[in-house]
Amino acid sequence: MAELEKAFLEIEGGAKVPCLYNPETLSVGRRNNWVSNPMPGKGVSQLKYAGASSGWMRLDLVFDTTADGTAVTAHTGKILALMDVDPNLPGSDETTNNARPPTVTFHWGDLHSFTAVVQDLRLTFTYFSSSGVPLRAQMGLELRQYEESQAFGPQNPTSGTPKPQRTHRVLPGETLDRISARYYGDATRWRLLADANGLEDPLSVRPGALLDVPRLEGA
């Protein structure tokens, strides 16, 4: 029997927050903005494209610590903290009001979300011990796309490829040949990664960058 893949949130900087239970459903959405310029005495005006809004992902998570009796807040608190400003992030400067919360990426097996921020969080404690310790909780989480991404593939449903792309977040010290060895079992296939990500210099890959990892034919 295959080992069950556990979902987790990867925090900017490389830290991981595991989900105790995998979500049953995920919702992903995008929105394009269109505007019209109605004129008195005229009919319906043609719409003009006004750009795309950030995408979003919504998921419901369950946390349960009844087995060991510890407070479930030890787990939920880590996700709540993702809405707090982190002055230690690159480019953050509290003196110029540039500080911000960290970005997050949701991972579940071969599914990887766009780089996002936690926009909305709803936490409900549903079960307590006799002494009032919260042991079970439900969390509704909405992630908002932080930057341009093709994490979920082409948006035109007719242009999808039969083999979904994988992505890899580069860790400090990783090189293309090491990443190639991890996914293909062959370090010499690093050129495939370089071509897929438009990298002219294979040594210029930056920690934190999100790379497309093409699947091999027949894989």
C-alpha positions as a Markdown table, in Angstrom:
| # | Residue | x | y | z |
|---|---|---|---|---|
| 1 | Met | 0.0 | 0.0 | 0.0 |
| 2 | Ala | 1.4 | 3.4 | -1.0 |
| 3 | Glu | 2.3 | 5.7 | 1.9 |
| 4 | Leu | -0.3 | 8.5 | 2.5 |
| 5 | Glu | 1.0 | 11.9 | 1.4 |
| 6 | Lys | 0.6 | 14.5 | 4.1 |
| 7 | Ala | -0.2 | 18.1 | 3.2 |
| 8 | Phe | 1.8 | 21.0 | 4.6 |
| 9 | Leu | 2.3 | 24.7 | 4.3 |
| 10 | Glu | 5.8 | 25.9 | 3.3 |
| 11 | Ile | 6.6 | 29.2 | 4.9 |
| 12 | Glu | 8.8 | 31.8 | 3.3 |
| 13 | Gly | 12.4 | 30.9 | 4.4 |
| 14 | Gly | 11.8 | 27.1 | 4.2 |
| 15 | Ala | 10.0 | 26.3 | 7.4 |
| 16 | Lys | 7.1 | 23.8 | 7.1 |
| 17 | Val | 3.8 | 23.6 | 9.0 |
| 18 | Pro | 2.2 | 20.1 | 8.6 |
| 19 | Cys | -1.5 | 19.6 | 8.3 |
| 20 | Leu | -2.6 | 17.0 | 10.9 |
| 21 | Tyr | -5.3 | 15.8 | 8.5 |
| 22 | Asn | -5.5 | 16.3 | 4.7 |
| 23 | Pro | -8.3 | 18.5 | 3.4 |
| 24 | Glu | -11.3 | 16.8 | 1.8 |
| 25 | Thr | -11.7 | 19.5 | -0.8 |
| 26 | Leu | -9.8 | 22.4 | -2.3 |
| 27 | Ser | -11.3 | 25.4 | -4.1 |
| 28 | Val | -9.2 | 27.5 | -6.5 |
| 29 | Gly | -10.4 | 30.6 | -8.4 |
| 30 | Arg | -9.3 | 33.5 | -10.5 |
| 31 | Arg | -10.9 | 36.6 | -11.8 |
| 32 | Asn | -10.3 | 38.8 | -14.9 |
| 33 | Asn | -11.5 | 42.4 | -14.8 |
| 34 | Trp | -13.5 | 43.8 | -17.6 |
| 35 | Val | -14.8 | 47.4 | -17.9 |
| 36 | Ser | -17.3 | 49.2 | -20.2 |
| 37 | Asn | -17.7 | 52.8 | -21.1 |
| 38 | Pro | -21.4 | 53.4 | -21.6 |
| 39 | Met | -22.3 | 56.5 | -23.6 |
| 40 | Pro | -25.7 | 58.4 | -23.5 |
| 41 | Gly | -27.8 | 57.4 | -26.5 |
| 42 | Lys | -25.6 | 54.5 | -27.4 |
| 43 | Gly | -26.2 | 50.8 | -27.1 |
| 44 | Val | -24.1 | 48.3 | -25.3 |
| 45 | Ser | -20.4 | 49.2 | -25.4 |
| 46 | Gln | -17.6 | 46.7 | -26.0 |
| 47 | Leu | -15.8 | 45.5 | -22.9 |
| 48 | Lys | -12.2 | 46.3 | -22.4 |
| 49 | Tyr | -9.8 | 44.0 | -20.5 |
| 50 | Ala | -8.6 | 45.7 | -17.4 |
| 51 | Gly | -6.1 | 43.2 | -16.0 |
| 52 | Ala | -6.3 | 40.1 | -13.8 |
| 53 | Ser | -6.9 | 39.9 | -10.1 |
| 54 | Ser | -4.9 | 37.6 | -7.9 |
| 55 | Gly | -6.1 | 34.0 | -7.7 |
| 56 | Trp | -7.2 | 32.4 | -4.5 |
| 57 | Met | -7.3 | 29.0 | -2.8 |
| 58 | Arg | -9.7 | 28.0 | 0.0 |
| 59 | Leu | -9.4 | 24.9 | 2.1 |
| 60 | Asp | -10.8 | 23.6 | 5.4 |
| 61 | Leu | -8.4 | 21.9 | 7.9 |
| 62 | Val | -9.2 | 19.8 | 10.9 |
| 63 | Phe | -6.9 | 19.5 | 13.9 |
| 64 | Asp | -7.4 | 16.9 | 16.6 |
| 65 | Thr | -5.2 | 16.1 | 19.6 |
| 66 | Thr | -7.6 | 14.0 | 21.7 |
| 67 | Ala | -5.2 | 11.0 | 21.4 |
| 68 | Asp | -2.5 | 12.6 | 23.5 |
| 69 | Gly | -4.6 | 15.3 | 25.4 |
| 70 | Thr | -2.3 | 18.2 | 24.4 |
| 71 | Ala | -3.7 | 21.6 | 23.5 |
| 72 | Val | -4.6 | 21.8 | 19.8 |
| 73 | Thr | -3.5 | 25.4 | 19.8 |
| 74 | Ala | 0.1 | 24.1 | 19.5 |
| 75 | His | -0.8 | 23.4 | 15.9 |
| 76 | Thr | -3.3 | 26.1 | 15.0 |
| 77 | Gly | -1.1 | 28.8 | 16.5 |
| 78 | Lys | 1.6 | 28.2 | 13.9 |
| 79 | Ile | -0.9 | 29.0 | 11.1 |
| 80 | Leu | -2.4 | 32.0 | 13.0 |
| 81 | Ala | 1.1 | 33.4 | 13.2 |
| 82 | Leu | 1.3 | 33.5 | 9.4 |
| 83 | Met | -0.9 | 36.6 | 9.5 |
| 84 | Asp | 1.6 | 38.5 | 11.7 |
| 85 | Val | 4.1 | 40.9 | 10.3 |
| 86 | Asp | 7.6 | 39.5 | 10.1 |
| 87 | Pro | 10.2 | 42.3 | 10.2 |
| 88 | Asn | 13.0 | 39.8 | 9.4 |
| 89 | Leu | 11.9 | 39.1 | 5.8 |
| 90 | Pro | 14.0 | 40.3 | 2.9 |
| 91 | Gly | 13.0 | 43.9 | 2.0 |
| 92 | Ser | 11.0 | 44.4 | 5.2 |
| 93 | Asp | 11.5 | 47.7 | 6.9 |
| 94 | Glu | 9.1 | 48.8 | 9.7 |
| 95 | Thr | 10.4 | 52.3 | 9.6 |
| 96 | Thr | 9.0 | 52.7 | 6.0 |
| 97 | Asn | 5.9 | 50.6 | 6.6 |
| 98 | Asn | 7.2 | 47.9 | 4.2 |
| 99 | Ala | 7.1 | 45.1 | 6.7 |
| 100 | Arg | 4.6 | 42.3 | 5.9 |
| 101 | Pro | 3.6 | 38.7 | 6.9 |
| 102 | Pro | 5.4 | 35.9 | 5.2 |
| 103 | Thr | 4.3 | 34.2 | 2.0 |
| 104 | Val | 3.2 | 30.5 | 2.1 |
| 105 | Thr | 2.8 | 27.7 | -0.5 |
| 106 | Phe | 0.5 | 24.8 | 0.0 |
| 107 | His | 1.9 | 21.4 | -0.9 |
| 108 | Trp | 0.2 | 18.0 | -1.1 |
| 109 | Gly | 2.1 | 15.3 | -3.0 |
| 110 | Asp | 2.5 | 16.6 | -6.6 |
| 111 | Leu | 0.1 | 19.5 | -6.0 |
| 112 | His | 1.7 | 22.8 | -5.2 |
| 113 | Ser | -0.1 | 26.1 | -5.0 |
| 114 | Phe | 1.0 | 29.5 | -6.2 |
| 115 | Thr | 3.1 | 31.5 | -3.7 |
| 116 | Ala | 0.4 | 33.1 | -1.5 |
| 117 | Val | -0.4 | 35.0 | 1.6 |
| 118 | Val | -3.0 | 34.2 | 4.2 |
| 119 | Gln | -5.8 | 36.6 | 3.5 |
| 120 | Asp | -8.6 | 35.2 | 5.7 |
| 121 | Leu | -8.6 | 32.7 | 8.5 |
| 122 | Arg | -11.6 | 31.3 | 10.6 |
| 123 | Leu | -10.8 | 29.1 | 13.5 |
| 124 | Thr | -13.5 | 27.2 | 15.5 |
| 125 | Phe | -12.7 | 25.1 | 18.6 |
| 126 | Thr | -15.2 | 22.2 | 18.6 |
| 127 | Tyr | -14.1 | 20.0 | 21.5 |
| 128 | Phe | -12.5 | 20.6 | 24.9 |
| 129 | Ser | -11.2 | 18.5 | 27.8 |
| 130 | Ser | -13.0 | 18.6 | 31.2 |
| 131 | Ser | -10.4 | 21.2 | 32.3 |
| 132 | Gly | -11.1 | 23.5 | 29.3 |
| 133 | Val | -8.1 | 22.5 | 27.1 |
| 134 | Pro | -9.1 | 22.8 | 23.4 |
| 135 | Leu | -8.5 | 19.4 | 21.7 |
| 136 | Arg | -10.2 | 19.7 | 18.4 |
| 137 | Ala | -10.6 | 22.6 | 15.9 |
| 138 | Gln | -11.7 | 23.4 | 12.4 |
| 139 | Met | -10.0 | 26.1 | 10.3 |
| 140 | Gly | -11.2 | 27.7 | 7.2 |
| 141 | Leu | -8.2 | 29.1 | 5.3 |
| 142 | Glu | -8.1 | 31.4 | 2.3 |
| 143 | Leu | -4.8 | 32.0 | 0.5 |
| 144 | Arg | -4.4 | 34.9 | -1.9 |
| 145 | Gln | -1.9 | 34.7 | -4.8 |
| 146 | Tyr | 1.1 | 36.8 | -4.1 |
| 147 | Glu | 2.9 | 36.9 | -7.5 |
| 148 | Glu | 2.5 | 35.7 | -11.0 |
| 149 | Ser | 2.5 | 31.9 | -11.2 |
| 150 | Gln | 1.6 | 28.9 | -13.4 |
| 151 | Ala | 1.2 | 26.6 | -10.5 |
| 152 | Phe | -2.0 | 25.1 | -11.8 |
| 153 | Gly | -1.0 | 25.0 | -15.4 |
| 154 | Pro | -2.5 | 26.8 | -18.4 |
| 155 | Gln | -5.7 | 28.7 | -17.7 |
| 156 | Asn | -7.3 | 27.7 | -21.0 |
| 157 | Pro | -8.9 | 24.3 | -20.3 |
| 158 | Thr | -8.4 | 23.3 | -23.9 |
| 159 | Ser | -4.7 | 23.9 | -23.8 |
| 160 | Gly | -3.8 | 21.6 | -20.9 |
| 161 | Thr | -1.1 | 18.9 | -21.2 |
| 162 | Pro | -1.7 | 15.3 | -20.3 |
| 163 | Lys | 1.2 | 15.3 | -17.9 |
| 164 | Pro | 0.8 | 17.9 | -15.1 |
| 165 | Gln | 3.9 | 19.9 | -14.3 |
| 166 | Arg | 5.6 | 19.7 | -10.9 |
| 167 | Thr | 7.2 | 22.6 | -9.1 |
| 168 | His | 10.2 | 22.7 | -6.8 |
| 169 | Arg | 11.1 | 25.5 | -4.3 |
| 170 | Val | 14.8 | 25.9 | -4.3 |
| 171 | Leu | 16.4 | 25.4 | -0.9 |
| 172 | Pro | 19.7 | 27.1 | 0.2 |
| 173 | Gly | 22.7 | 25.3 | -1.2 |
| 174 | Glu | 20.7 | 23.4 | -3.9 |
| 175 | Thr | 21.9 | 23.3 | -7.5 |
| 176 | Leu | 20.2 | 22.3 | -10.7 |
| 177 | Asp | 22.1 | 19.0 | -10.9 |
| 178 | Arg | 21.1 | 18.1 | -7.4 |
| 179 | Ile | 17.4 | 18.9 | -8.1 |
| 180 | Ser | 17.7 | 16.9 | -11.4 |
| 181 | Ala | 19.1 | 13.9 | -9.4 |
| 182 | Arg | 16.2 | 14.1 | -7.0 |
| 183 | Tyr | 13.4 | 14.1 | -9.6 |
| 184 | Tyr | 15.0 | 12.2 | -12.5 |
| 185 | Gly | 17.6 | 10.0 | -10.7 |
| 186 | Asp | 20.1 | 11.5 | -13.1 |
| 187 | Ala | 22.1 | 14.7 | -12.3 |
| 188 | Thr | 23.0 | 15.2 | -16.0 |
| 189 | Arg | 19.4 | 16.1 | -16.9 |
| 190 | Trp | 19.8 | 19.5 | -15.3 |
| 191 | Arg | 19.7 | 21.1 | -18.8 |
| 192 | Leu | 16.0 | 20.1 | -18.9 |
| 193 | Leu | 15.3 | 22.1 | -15.8 |
| 194 | Ala | 17.4 | 25.1 | -17.2 |
| 195 | Asp | 15.5 | 25.1 | -20.5 |
| 196 | Ala | 12.1 | 24.8 | -18.8 |
| 197 | Asn | 12.8 | 27.8 | -16.6 |
| 198 | Gly | 14.7 | 30.0 | -19.0 |
| 199 | Leu | 17.9 | 29.8 | -17.0 |
| 200 | Glu | 20.9 | 30.8 | -19.1 |
| 201 | Asp | 23.3 | 30.4 | -16.1 |
| 202 | Pro | 22.6 | 27.1 | -14.2 |
| 203 | Leu | 24.6 | 28.5 | -11.2 |
| 204 | Ser | 22.3 | 31.6 | -10.9 |
| 205 | Val | 19.3 | 29.7 | -9.4 |
| 206 | Arg | 18.3 | 31.5 | -6.2 |
| 207 | Pro | 17.1 | 30.0 | -2.9 |
| 208 | Gly | 13.3 | 30.4 | -2.7 |
| 209 | Ala | 12.8 | 30.4 | -6.5 |
| 210 | Leu | 10.0 | 28.2 | -7.7 |
| 211 | Leu | 11.1 | 26.0 | -10.6 |
| 212 | Asp | 9.0 | 24.0 | -13.1 |
| 213 | Val | 10.0 | 20.4 | -13.1 |
| 214 | Pro | 8.8 | 18.8 | -16.4 |
| 215 | Arg | 7.9 | 15.2 | -16.5 |
| 216 | Leu | 9.8 | 12.8 | -18.7 |
| 217 | Glu | 8.0 | 11.1 | -21.6 |
| 218 | Gly | 6.6 | 7.8 | -20.4 |
| 219 | Ala | 6.9 | 8.8 | -16.8 |
